[in-house]
């Protein structure tokens, strides 16, 4: 999403940010449902983690994507990272009951 697509003219309200996130999430789910299945079961699947629509990941590798431009306060020059384990699953954090994503570069402006 670009500033123009979002109608950006300054700081976003919480409601505007939530609407944008909803739109991005729906677009991700639509894209995920319309894509061909992975050619191999060994790849980590495409996935929505709550903030980013992730591409497939290679086992044992870290997948890197730009910090999302649709999150107003993020550092849009950084990247988010997610690790695909050797079994073709995104690394899962039991205590959080969800997959793990490193957003530290995206949060740089917030610290």
C-alpha positions in Angstrom: 0.0 0.0 0.0 1.3 3.5 -0.8 0.4 6.7 1.0 -1.8 7.7 -1.9 -3.7 4.4 -1.8 -4.3 4.8 1.9 -5.4 8.4 1.5 -2.5 9.4 3.8 -2.4 13.0 4.8 -0.9 12.7 8.3 -1.1 10.5 11.3 -3.8 7.8 11.2 -6.4 7.3 13.8 -6.7 3.9 15.5 -9.9 3.3 13.6 -8.2 4.1 10.2 -5.3 1.8 11.0 -7.7 -1.0 12.0 -9.6 -0.6 8.7 -6.4 -0.7 6.7 -5.3 -3.8 8.6 -8.6 -5.4 7.9 -8.4 -4.7 4.2 -4.8 -6.0 4.0 -5.8 -9.2 5.9 -8.8 -9.8 3.5 -6.6 -9.3 0.5 -4.1 -11.7 1.9 -6.7 -14.4 2.6 -8.1 -13.9 -0.9 -4.6 -14.3 -2.4 -3.9 -17.3 -0.2 -7.1 -19.1 -1.3 -6.5 -18.3 -5.0 -2.9 -19.5 -5.2 -1.9 -22.9 -6.4 -0.9 -25.3 -3.6 2.8 -25.6 -2.9 4.7 -28.0 -5.2 6.3 -29.6 -2.2 5.1 -30.3 1.3 8.5 -29.4 2.6 8.1 -25.6 2.2 6.6 -23.5 5.0 3.2 -22.4 3.8 2.1 -18.9 2.7 0.5 -17.4 5.8 -1.0 -14.3 7.5 0.6 -13.8 10.9 -1.6 -10.9 11.9 0.5 -8.2 10.3 2.1 -9.6 7.2 1.1 -11.9 4.4 4.1 -14.2 4.2 5.3 -16.0 1.1 6.4 -19.6 1.3 9.6 -20.3 3.2 12.4 -22.8 2.6 13.2 -25.3 5.4 16.0 -24.3 7.6 16.0 -20.7 6.2 15.0 -17.3 7.3 12.5 -15.5 5.1 12.8 -11.7 4.9 10.1 -9.2 3.8 10.0 -5.4 4.0 8.3 -3.9 7.0 4.7 -3.3 6.0 4.0 0.2 4.7 0.4 0.0 5.9 1.5 0.2 9.6 1.9 3.9 10.2 4.4 3.9 13.0 6.7 1.2 11.5 10.2 1.8 10.1 9.4 1.3 6.4 13.1 0.8 5.5 13.5 -2.3 7.7 12.6 -5.9 7.3 10.6 -8.5 9.2 12.0 -12.1 9.5 10.5 -15.5 10.1 12.2 -18.8 10.3 11.1 -22.0 8.6 12.2 -25.0 10.6 13.7 -28.2 9.0 10.3 -29.8 8.9 8.7 -27.1 6.8 6.8 -25.4 9.6 7.1 -21.8 10.7 8.9 -21.7 14.1 6.2 -21.9 16.8 6.4 -20.4 20.3 4.5 -22.6 22.7 4.1 -19.9 25.4 2.5 -17.5 22.9 0.6 -20.2 21.1 1.5 -18.7 17.7 4.3 -18.5 15.2 7.2 -16.2 15.8 8.2 -13.2 13.7 11.0 -10.8 14.3 9.7 -7.3 13.8 12.7 -5.6 15.6 13.7 -3.6 12.5 10.1 -2.5 12.0 9.8 -1.2 15.5 13.0 0.9 15.4 11.0 4.2 15.4 8.9 3.1 18.4 11.8 2.6 20.7 
